[in-house]
Amino acid sequence: MSSSDGAAASAATDGAAPARPGLGARLATLAERFRLPPATRLSLVILLTVFALVRASPDSTAHLALVPAHTVPRVWNVVTASWVEPTPPGVAVAAAALVALGRAVEPGMGARETARFLLFVSAFVGACAFALSLARFHLLGKDEKALYDTHCGFQGIVAAMLVVLKRDAPDAPVNVRGLRWLSLIHISEPTRPRLISYAV
């Protein structure tokens, strides 16, 4: 046995800490921690690309956001309106929510089903906004302002992903400092009384 082998063996028996992994291994671990599922990654790219396009050319908001009076020639607005976040704070919150919820929801649904779900929710939210604008126009005495309001924002998609998360994991803990005793079911149904049974 060589002297170096003897030193390593005595260090192991002395309870010395194992050697720290190299920089490459630590970077790989960090990259794995922040890796996003494919549909969530694509959605984040779309959200940030639309934001950059709107910031570079504010006129593009009229082509991507939902303006009910212009929806008949621009039918794609029904889908694209959910992806338009015109302000930096809005897109920062939307991106953070998308990353957090996408990492929680997509592994259970799969990439293809998640992409279909996001497309459906975008279209559904846009169609509801269009229908409500028309109803508002007719109920408010043909006020044309209701037809020229701009509707956009990521809130509908975030709400839909929260519903899926609550369905898949109703008892998941809320990982916020000071609120760890809460679970998702407490947040979604705070007024429902709970029956606690004790084993005798």
Residue pairs with C-beta under 8 A, 6 or more apart in sequence:
1 9
21 29
36 44
36 99
36 102
36 103
37 102
37 103
37 106
37 107
37 111
37 114
38 111
39 102
39 106
39 111
39 112
39 114
39 115
39 118
40 98
40 99
40 102
40 103
40 106
40 114
42 115
43 98
43 102
43 115
43 118
44 95
44 98
44 99
44 102
46 83
47 83
47 85
47 91
47 94
47 95
47 98
47 154
48 91
48 95
50 64
50 80
50 83
50 84
50 85
51 84
51 85
51 86
51 91
53 60
53 64
54 60
54 61
54 64
54 84
54 86
55 86
61 84
61 86
61 150
61 152
62 70
62 150
63 74
63 77
64 77
64 80
64 81
64 83
64 84
64 152
65 77
65 80
65 81
65 84
65 86
65 150
65 151
65 152
66 77
66 78
66 81
66 126
66 129
66 130
66 150
66 151
66 152
67 77
67 147
67 148
67 149
67 150
67 151
68 129
68 130
68 133
68 134
68 137
68 146
68 147
68 148
68 149
68 151
69 144
69 147
69 148
70 77
71 77
71 78
71 130
77 126
78 123
78 126
78 127
78 130
79 119
79 122
79 123
79 126
80 122
80 126
81 122
81 125
81 126
81 129
81 151
81 152
81 153
82 121
82 122
82 125
82 126
82 152
82 153
82 154
82 156
82 157
83 122
83 154
84 152
84 153
85 91
85 94
85 152
85 153
85 154
86 152
90 153
90 154
94 154
94 158
97 154
97 158
97 161
98 154
98 157
98 158
98 161
101 158
101 161
101 162
101 165
102 114
102 161
104 165
104 169
105 114
105 161
105 164
105 165
105 168
106 114
108 168
109 117
109 164
117 160
117 164
118 157
121 156
121 157
121 160
122 156
122 157
124 156
125 156
125 157
126 151
129 151
133 146
133 147
133 149
133 151
134 146
134 147
136 143
136 146
137 143
137 144
137 146
137 147
140 146
165 172
165 184
166 184
166 185
166 188
169 184
170 183
170 184
170 185
170 188
171 183
171 184
171 185
172 183
172 184
173 180
173 182
173 183
174 180
174 182
174 183
174 184
174 186
174 187
